[in-house]
């Protein structure tokens, strides 16, 4: 339920209504705006209907929130959210590139990639310390040693870091080393994991499950915010379809639709979305054109030796071309490349 107050309403008026909402065991929301203050009430609809908030003299309008996802919906918040990862703003007219290796393999490997992307003005470094793999015999990541290397790379190059979490019990450990949790496609509906990162205040990059609908993605984000963490960034990374020519089908429809449905920033992962290195550049440009707030891509200076996803990792030359090619598309979309 959304409660729009009259322009002359004071903070005391708002608090009186918020106290009423909380006293009935509902979740109150306070959203002050430039012209109006908007309040929210979430919870059991039977109790919501008993509030009779339209009887308060400072209430101008009471409207239901029709979306099943309340907190991420534009019905509740019309303006875009901006999420900060270590001081780098995602959303709000910025187009942010996050780059790095699929997995952290060694100090030399991670530092060389960090130096390369830093040279192109990329502000955020990605790298997996814990790797969920389809095969149990594939490289599973360095674990905490990988997290230590990510922290060292941040200190050496001034690049805040993004790394995937796969176990709820790792949330506190990882929070000491990294700047943003990534939840991968396989874990998008791991609700214990969503609640665990929701209990932290570090930003969360939430990737769409390979078979998930857009509504399911938004409800997964709702889990995180409902647990107390509003710093959520969505990521379209391709879905499984009948097409086998590419690793996944990158659903750019979803990007445009998500920008209508939610106030959260939306990134695109063309590396996993295509699984084809030569397609990453054109799909990155398309992502900028369709309204994405940035991209996350994999880069490796020696892809042939990569322990995971080397076939889709950009080399230094590939990455330089990507950064040059996306600039006019970002500018045409009315955005600026984050630095």
N, C-alpha and C positions, 0 to 999 in steps of 0.2 A: 504494500500500500504506500502511495506517495502522498504527502501532505504539503501543499504549497501554502506558505504563509503570506499574509498581506505585506505590502512594502513597508508599512510602519511598524511591523512586529519587532519586538525587542528580543534580545538573547534570553531574557527572563521568561518571555512568552514561550519561546522554543523549549526551554528547559522544563517548563511546566508540562508540556505535552510529552516530551521525551520521558519524564518521570512516570507519567500515566502509562505510556507504552511499556516501559520496563517493569512497572508494578504488576502487570498482567502476565509476565514471563515471556514477553515478546522481545525481539531484538530491535532496539532503536538505532536510527542512523541520523547523523547531523551533517547536512551538506549546505553550508552557507554559500551564497552566490553574490555577485556584484549587485544585482537588482532585487533578488528575492532570496529568502532562505527556504530550502526544501528539506523536509524531514522524511524519514522512511520508517516503516514498521514491518518487520518480517516475522512470520510464525504461523501458527494454526489459524486458518482462515475463519473458523467458527468464532474464535476470540476476536480476530480483526474486525469482524462484522459487528461486534458488540461495543466497539470503542466510541462510536458516535462523535468522532472528532470534528465533524462539520458544525457541531454546536458551539465550538470555541469561537469567540468573537474575532480572534486574529487569524483564523484559518480561512483561506480564500477558496481552496479547492482540494478535494480528496479524490484520488484516482487509484484504481487497482493496478498492480503490476501484472500484466498478462503473461509475460514470458516465464517459462519454468525456471530459467536462470535469472535470478533477481539482481544479484550484486554486480554482475558483469554486463547487464543490459543497458542499452542507451535509454530505455524507459526511465531508469532510475538516475542515470547520469548522462546528460546529453553531450557534454564536452569530452574531448579526448584525454585519457590518462597519459601521463609521462612517467616512465619508470627509470630510475637511475641505477646503473651498474657501476659501482665504484666511481661515481661522479660523471659517468658518460650517460647522457640522456637518450632514452629510446622513445621515439614518438615526438609529437609536438613540432612537426616540420623537419625533423632530422631523418636522414637515411643513414643507418648505421651498418657497417660491415664488421662481422665477427669472423675471424679466420684462425686457422691453426690445424694441426694434425688430427686425424681421427682419434688416435691414441697416443699417449705420452710413452715414448720408448726409451729415451735416454736424455741426459742433459744436453749433449751435443745436438741431438735431433731437435729437441724442443727450442733450445736457444737460437739455433740457426733459423728456424721458421719464425720465431718471435722477432728476430732482427730484420728479417726480410719484410714481414708485414708492417713492422714499425716504420720502415723506410718508405712505405706507401701511405703513411698517415692513418693506418687502421688502428682504432682505439682499443679493441678488445681481443683477447687471445682465448681460443677454445682448445680443449684437449681432454681426452678421456683417460681417467685414472682407473675407473672401474668400467669394464666393457661387457655388456650383455651380448653374447654371440649365439648365433643359431646352432653352431656345432660346439659341443663341449671340449673338442680338441683344438679349437682356435684360441689365439692369444686373448687372455681375459683381462689384461691391463696390469699395471704395476702396483695398484692399490695405494696405500698411504705414501709409499715412496714416490709415486707419480704426483700425488698432491703436493709433496714437498718441492718437487721440481717446478710445479706450476707456481707456487709461492715465490720460489727463487727467481723464476723468469719474470714475474711481476715486479719484483724489487729491482731486477737488472734493467728492465726495459720500460717500466712504468705502464704496463698493460694489465688492467684488471682482467680476471679470468672467469671462464665459464666451463663447468665440468659436470658430467652426468652422475646423478645419484640413482642407485638401483635398489638400495635397502634402507628402510626407515631408520634402522639403528645407526646408520652412518651420518645422519643429519648433523649432529653436533660436531662430530669429527671433521666433516667437510667444511662446516661453517668457519672453522679456524684457519682454513687454507685458501678458500676460493671466494669469489665475489658474487657468483650467481649459480644457483642449482639449475641443471638441465634435467628435465624428465623426458625420457625418450618415448618413441612410439609404442614400444612393447609395454610400457608401464603407465600409459595415459589413464587407465582405469584401475590402477593399483591404489585403492582408496586409502589404505593405511599410509602409503607413501605420500599421497597428496596432503593428508592431514599432518604428516610429520614436517613437510616443508612449509605448510601453513602455520605451524607453530613457531617457525623462525621468521625473521624479518628480512632475510636476504632475498633478492629478486629470484623469480623462478621463470625459466624459459620452458614452456610446456608445449611439447610437440604433439601433433595430431596422430592418433593411432592409425595404422595403415588400413584398417577397416572401419574406422569411426566416422559417424556422421558429424556434421557441423554442430548440431545440438548437443551431441555427446561430448564434443570437445569443450563447448562452453560450460556444460555442467561439470566437467572435470575442473575447469578453472574456478567454478563456483565453490567447489570443495575447498580449494586452497584459500580463497578469500574469506569464506565462511569460518575457516579455522583461525583467522586473524591476520593473514598476510595479504595486503592489497597489491603487492608488487609482482604482478603476473604479466608475462609477455607470451603471446600465442605464436606458434610456428607451424605453418603449412609445410609438410615435408613429403607430400605425395601419398597416394592411396593405391591399394591393390585393385587392379581391374583385370579384364580379360586380355589386355594388351601385354605382350611379353617382349616387345622390342626394346623397351626401357625397363629399368629396375622397378620403378613405380610410375604412376601417372600423376604428374604435378598438377594439382587442382588449383589453378589460378582463379577459377570462379569463386572458390572459397575465400580467397583474400578479399576480393571486392565485397562479397556478402558479409564477411566478418566485420569489415569496416562499417557496414550499415548496422549490424546487430549489436556490436559491443564497443565500449569506449577503450578497451585494452589495445596496446600496440600489437601489430601483427608483422612477424618476420617470415621469410621464406628460406627453405633449405633446398637449393637446386642440386646440391651434391647427391643427397639421398633421393630427392624427387625424381632424378633422371638416372643416376648411376652411370651416366655417360659423360666423360670429361668434356668432350667437345660441345655438349649441350648446356653446360653450366653458364657459360658466358651469355648466350642468347636468352636463357631463362632468367638470368639475373636482371638483364635489361627489361624483360617483360614484367618481372616482379616490381621494378621501380615504376614502370608505366601503369600498372594496375592498382597502385596505391599502397604497396607494402612500405613498412617503416624501416626495412633493412633486410639483409641477407646473412646467413651463416654458411660458410663454405669451408671445405677441407683443403689444406695445402701441405705439401711435403716436398723437401728439396731433392729427395731421391725416392720417388714413388715405387720404383722397382723393388726397393728394400723394405717398404712399409710392412708392418706386421698386421695391419688391417686396412681394408678399403683403398689400397694403393691405386687401383684402376680408376678411381674417381677423384684422386687428389690432384690439385693444380700444382704445376711446377712454378718456379720463380718467374719464368717467361710468361706462362699462362696467366699467372696472377697479375703481373704488370699490365698485360693486355686487358684483363677484366676490369681493373681499376680505371684504366683510361677509357674503356668503352662505356662504362655505366654512367660516367659523369654527365653527358648531355641528357640522358634519360632521367636522371635524378633532378637536374635543373628544370627539364620540361614538366616534371611532376610538381614543380613549385617547392622542392625541398633542397636541403643542403646536406652534403656529405659530412657526417660526424668526424671529428678529428680528436 
